[in-house]
Amino acid sequence: MDARGGDRGSRRGGRAAPRGRGSGGFRAAAPRAGARGDGRRSDRRTGSNNALTAWLSRPLADFHLILALCGTLGLLGIVMVLSASSVSSSSPGSDSTVYAMFTRHVAFVGVGAVAFWLGVRTPLRVVRALSSTAMVVCLGLLALVLTPLGAERYGSQGWFVVGGLSLQPVEIAKVALALWGAHILVVKYEVLHRWRHLLVPVVPAALLMFALVMAQPDLGGTITLGVVLLALLWFAGAPLRLFTMLLVGAVVGAVVLALVADYRFDRIKAFLDPEADPQGDGMQANQALYALADGGLFGKGLGQGQSKWMYLPNVQHDFIFALLGEELGLVGCLVVLGLFGLLAFVGLRIAMRNLDPWIRIVAGTLTTWMVAQASVNIGYVVGLLPVTGVTLPMISYGGTSLVVTMLLFGLLANCARHEPEAVAALRTQGPGKFGRLMRLPAPAPYRPPARRRATGTAG
């Protein structure tokens, strides 16, 4: 499934990509004599496939899947944060009750629910129109957080703290870069074959963001911004040789960043040889693997994990997947992987089924961002990547990251409602049960912009 190419589909006749016939397009062969049991099983499988294909072909299937994924991941996050934070909340020097962090997380989920509603209800033309302003504001916030107005946490000066509430501007900056970058690339689509127009001003603005975030320093935020930039260029149809150059540049940059900061170099050494310093830099990586191993196939049960008893520091933040594996086992880990795999499928399907090039790029970019962030987090928990400090979307302890992630789900749901079949159904059959509950307006059908006529005379 590939949703690249900007508005190529809309400019080549304005037709949506044809859908495959699937299992419903072929008749099952009649069972052979003596193999009636196999025939019945085949009929059942064919019937299940036909039912799934029929359900996925419904106009609002993607919208409902996004709602289900957001709710399932959010509920799983609430349960795991309750288990993970109960010890650290009641430890000396922290809040007095075991439910303190859990209560704050639930409050962040409530704020995130409002952000989700705003994301799904705000007309996408308004979101696009505000993207340039949001980009300028976010650049200003990233610069302002480096002044004495910013607060330092976990060794990074990347927060604003007002009245006990904190805001991490890099999380909002990722959204602004995705929305604004898609807007610029669509506006300049006709000249994107020229590298100067493909790269400017999106890449310089992104590099400025990288520099401001690395000045905090925040390597995890920089990596996620890099994923957003690469996704924007990919779904805009940038040539493959550009990604080769960017990959080489990223490797060189990573080596330089690792050499100029001792703590980053220590992380690389701990990744290459975790046993060299098991009580120091390699402790989190080792304890995460021990927790996953202790979980086995079905886990020890919710609340029974030992890693949260200070064996694995900050388990409710970056390493909550390790506790999930310890308490829910391999089965629980596979469920989480399946949910993010389904998110990748649905998000790219939304991008492919839309005609509006801006929606296609935005849907593809937001999906890639969330799935890549989950992959990086799970990757370093299981020992496949160095520790970078990114959260597991929707499951790690809340804050700005959780609220922004729920906003992304809202924007994806909004994009799903703009699929041509969904637009037709919503405008002819009404808003539906969820639309009435959330008071969602009917989406406007996509109308491609009129082509400019060439001026002047030939010759």
Summary of the structure (lengths in Angstrom):
residues: 459
radius of gyration: 23.9
end to end distance: 44.2
largest distance: 83.2
contacts: 1478
relative contact order: 0.15
helix: 65%
strand: 3%
